[in-house]
Every structure is written in structure tokens, then in C-alpha cells.
């Protein structure tokens, strides 16, 4: 069987190439015809621009998609041919995978184009899972891209007051539509002064850095109250030269806050749920799906573009250079 897939042969270059796929399956695999896949702006644009140290070309891209099951391996019980499934797969029209997180029978509970956004929300959910934030606390989220927006929505759904910090006007508008009440634009006001104003001079109980820009770590500490937490949700990328002692002082020195620094990398939890751990990516996925279905997490508001995969380069360029226009970009594989 022939398919098409996104390949990045070099920095700032994207092609849609033909490939052959072997239809034979391992016992735990499925063969899926992709309907829609979502571009992850942080991870994929880092690969597109070679921002990540050690990036090697050529490489594929993408990791969240929804489509129709064509064939299943002998031990697959979650789905049957004809089902719609949500999987962690690359941008390709036909794929084989064993990462089946959700299976649906038609009709679906909401627009199928919104289903790939579930991945971005489960990435964001890790920041709540690892934090000590509780009902009534305040969390500052730096960056309101897909992951930062979902972190804000999820903390808000847990009864926690959220202050979003973002430079792009359109992303602030989208965040407001998603129910994020307190928003700060560093282009117009001092974020530290505003957070202190909103917290009675104490600072946020937790600050989440959701961009992956290491230059913002100092700001994250500045926004956080004494003995609070700074959580790295975005994967740090790019060079940042500074006096590391001044950063470590925030963690060690009570005079600077004795602030705890935590990781919220999604893979701190097991992929599939076994009962050995309370949390897993599979369980988080089911929870997020239910929040989507119940209207407690928004997706439609974050969808800015639906594109033909053949036009992928314009989308990646938009996500890199036109952040006030591009945010949630879905590839529609029925168009190729």
C-alpha cells in the first residue's frame, strides 16, 4: 500500500513524499487511515528550525492524529476495522501503530478535527499532576500557545486561579475565549508588578513556564512566592548564557524564596494504565476526552487553520513567524 508523509530534509524545508507501507501487522498493531493530524508548534517547529541541539536531517514530524482503523493485529481488543481511533502517530496518510489511546464508534461526540488537540492537553496536564497547587491557589502560566493555554484551562478546571502571561494579542484573545480571566501582556505592563498586584504582593503559588525558552526561567522565579514552585512544562531549547548561581539562589536561598523547581515532562508517567501508578498518559487521555466532551476544555477556539498537507511549509513558517495568526493547525489528509 502506498501513502504520503511529511518529511523535513533540512532546516526550514518540508516535503510531502510518497512511501510504501507493509500491511503486515504485529499482534498489537493496527493499520490506520489518517483523517486529521495536528502540528505541535513547540516540538515540531524546533525540529523544523533545528533549534534543538543535535537535530539530524532528514526526519519525519508529528505525533498526534485521528483516523479510521483498516486492519488490526491478533491481540488488539480496543478497536475493530471501521472504528475511529486517536493515536500518537506522525503526519502520514497511512500508518501502523500500537499507541491506541481512544477508540470511537460513529457518530462522534464532537468534531473529529478537535480530537488531535487531546494530546496537547495531556501534555499540559502533567504540570497540574506534578504541582502541589490546590483549590484556591494562584498559578501563573508563561506562554499561551497550545500547551500553555491547556495548562491554564486545566488548572482553572481544578479550581485554581490562573494568570496567563503572553505577548501575542491573538493568543490573549483566544485565552479569554477559553475562560482564562486574568491575562498579562508583557508588551504593555510589567508582568511581575501585575502578578504581585493580583496576589496581594505574595506572588503566584506556582509558576509554569510553558514555552521552553530558558531565558524566561528568571521571570518564572520572579513571579513565584516564597516557598512556591516553578514548573518547566515546555522543553528548554536554544542557548541561554547567564550566571547560573543567580538562578540557583532562587532555589536554595530563603532570602530569594527557596522555590522548588520541578519537571513536567509528559513521560514522567507510564504510557498505558496498569494500576501500578495512579496516573498514566492513557488515563490522562481519557480524562481530557471527557472534559472535551462535557465542554469543560475548549478546542474549537484554538483551531486557526485546516490545511492540505501539501501546504505544510506555509503552516510551519506561519507557526514560526506569524504567532499572532497561527496556533492550532490541522492537516486534513482527505485533501491529498
N, C-alpha and C positions, 0 to 999 in steps of 0.2 A: 504494500500500500504506500502511496505517495502522500507527503504532507508538505506544509510550509512552516518555517520557523524564523524567528528573529535572531540574527547573529550580529555581533559587533566586531568587525575585523580589525578596527583600530580606533583610537580615541576620536570622538565626535563623528563617528561613522556607523551607520546602521544599514543592514541589508535584510531583505526577505528572501530566504533561499529555499529551494526545493530539497527534500530529503526523502529517503526510503525508510520505512519503518517495518520491522519484522513483526508480524501479527501474533507470533507465538508468545504465550504468557507464562510467567512463573505462577505457582499456585496462589500467591497472594496479590497478583497484579490484576489491573483492569486495563482495557483499551478504551480510551475516551475521545470522542469528537468534541473539540473545544468550541464553545459558543462565545464566551467572553473571558478576557484576561485583563488584569489591572496593572498599570505601571506603578511600582513603588518608587516614589520620587527620590527618596534618600539613597537607598541601596543601589538602585539601577542607574541613577544619574552619577553616582560615584564611580560605577563601572564604565559608564559612557564617557566621562571626562578624565578617567584614570586618576581621580582624586585619591582613591585608595592606594596606599603604598604597595608596590608589588603586583599591581594589576597586569595580567597577561592577556594578550590578544592572540587569536580571536576567541571570543567567548559568547555563550548564549546569555539570555536575560529573562527575568520574570520569575514569579513564584506564587501566584495566586490566580486561580481560574475556576470556571464552572462549565460543565458540558454534559453531553449525553453518553451514557455507557453503551458501548458497542459489543463488548465481549468481556467475560470475567474468568479469572483463574479458578481452579477446582476448589480452593479453600475459601474463596470470597463469599461472605454471608451478608455483608452490609447492603449490597445492591445487586440488581439484575439488569440485563440489557434493556434499554429503554428508560431507565431511571436517569434523573438529573443529579449530578454529584458535584460537590465542592472539594477541590483538591489543591495541594501545593505543587503546582507544575509550572514549567516555563511557558513563554509565549510561543506556542506552536499549535497548528490546526488539529493535529492528531498526536496523542501522547499515550505512553504506558506509565502507570504509576501504582504504587501501593499506599499512597498517602491519602486515603479516603476519610474525610472528616465528617461530611454530612451527605446523606442521600435523600432525595426528594421524589415523590410521585407527583405528577401533574394533577390539578393546577397548583402552581407555587403560591406561597403566602404573600410574596411581593415581587416586584420587578426583578427578573433574573440578572439584569445588569448590575444590581446592587450587591449581589451575593459575594463577588470577589472582595468587596470592602471589608468583609468579616475578618480577613487576615490582618488588615491594618489595625482593626480594633483589638484583636487578640494580642498583637504586638504591644499595643498601648496598655492593655490590661495588666501586663506584668508590673508596671510602675505602681499600680494600686496593690497588687499582691505582695510586693516586697516592702512596701511602706508600712509605717505604723500609724498612718492617718486614720482618724476616726470621725464619726458623726460630730459635726460642729467645728472641726478643724478647718484651716485655710491652706490651700495648695496653690502655689504659683507655677504656671506652666510656661516655659520659654519656647516659643515657636508653635505656630498653629497650622502647620502642614497637616497631612492626613493623620500621622501618628500623634502629634500634639493636640490636634482637635479631638481625636478619640480619647486620648488620656483625659482631657478636660471634661468631655461628656461622661466618661465612666466615673471619674471622681465625683462629679456632680450627681450622678445617679446613686452614688453611695452616701449622699447627704453631706458632702464636703463642699465648702465654699471654694470656688475656683477663680483665680485671677489669671487671665491669659495675657501673655506679652508677645507682641507680633508687630513687625514693621509694615507688612503689606496690607494695604487698605482693603482689598477684596477678601483676603483671608480673615480679616477682622469682621467684615460684613457677614461672611459665611458662618463664623463662630457665633455671632449674635443670633443668626437664624437657627443655630443648633442649641440655643438656650444658654450660652455662656454669657453671664450678666456683666462681669467685671473685666474690662478689656483695657490694655495699656499699649499705646503706640510710642515706642522709644524715640521716634522721629519728632514727636510733639510734646512729650513730657518725660521727666526723669523717672525711670521705672522703679528705682529704689525708693525715691520720695513717695511715689504713688502707692507702692505696696505698704510702706510704713504708715501712710495715711489711712489705708483701708484696714490695717491690722492694729490700730491704736498704738503705733510705734514699736510693736514687738517683732514684726516680720512674719513671713509665712512659716507654718509648722513644717511644711515640706515644699521644696522647690524641685521641679522636674525639668531637666534640660532635654528637650525633645527634638533638637536639630542634629546634634552630632558635631557641633562646632566647638572645638576645645577652647577657643578664645572666649567662650561665654561662661566658662566654669567659675571665673572670678565673680561675674554678675550673679550667678546662681547662689553663691555663698553670701553675697551682699543682701540678697532678698530674704534670707533664711534667718529665723530667730535663733537665739542661743539654745543649744542642745537639740536643734531641729535636724532635718535630714535634707541632703541633696542627692537626687537620684539621676543617674545617667541613663536615659531611655534611648536617645539617639546614639548610634555607634560613632565614637570620636574619629574624625577623619581630617586629614590635612595637617600641615605643620603649624606648631604654635611654640614660639620661643619666649620663655618667661623665667622669672625667678621662682622655681618650684617651692622654695621654702615659704614664700608668702602664701601660696595655695595651701600647703600642708599646715600652716599655722591655724587656718580656719578649722581644721580637723582636730589638731592636738591642743591648741592653746585655749583655755577657758576664756581668756580675755578677748579672743577673736570668735568665740561662740561654741567651741568644742562640738562642731557639727559633724554628724555621721555622713559619710559618703558611701552610696550604695550603687550596685549594678542592677539594671532591669533588663538585661539581655533575655529575649524570649526563651532561649534554650536552657535557662536555669531549671526549667521544669521538664519532666518526661514528655515525649510526644504523645503517646497513647495512654489512656487511663487504665490502670491495673488495680487500683485500690491501695497500692503501697504508698502512694503520695496523694494527699488531698487534692492537689492541683496538678493539672496536666494541660497541654495545649489542646487536646481533644475536648476536655471538659470546658475549658475556656471558650472554645469554639461554639459548643452547644449553648452556653450561657449567652454569648454575644448574639447568636442567631435568635434566641428567644427575645432578647432586648430589641433587636431589629424588628421582629415580627410584632411585638407589642407597641412599637413606636417610641420606645424609650431611648433608643440610639438612632441618630439620623444618618442616612447615606445619600439620599437623593440630593440633598443640599450641597454635598461635596463633589458631585459628579459634574465636571465642567466640560468634558469633551468625550465624544464617542467617535473613534477613528477607524479607518481602514488600516490594517497592519502594514500595508504598503506605504503608508504615510507616517510611519513610526519616527523617522528622523525629525520631522517638524514638531512632533509631540515632545521628544526628548529635548530638542532645542528650546521649546516653549517652557518646559519644566525647569530648565537651567537658567534661561534668560528672561522669561516673562512670568515671574512668580505671581504677579498680580492678576494674571489671566488664567494660567494653567494650575490645576490642583489634582483633581481626580480624573484620570484619563483611562478610558476603557477601550480595548481593542475588540472590534466586532469581527469575528472570524468567518461570519457568513458572507463577508464582502470580498473574500479572496477566492 
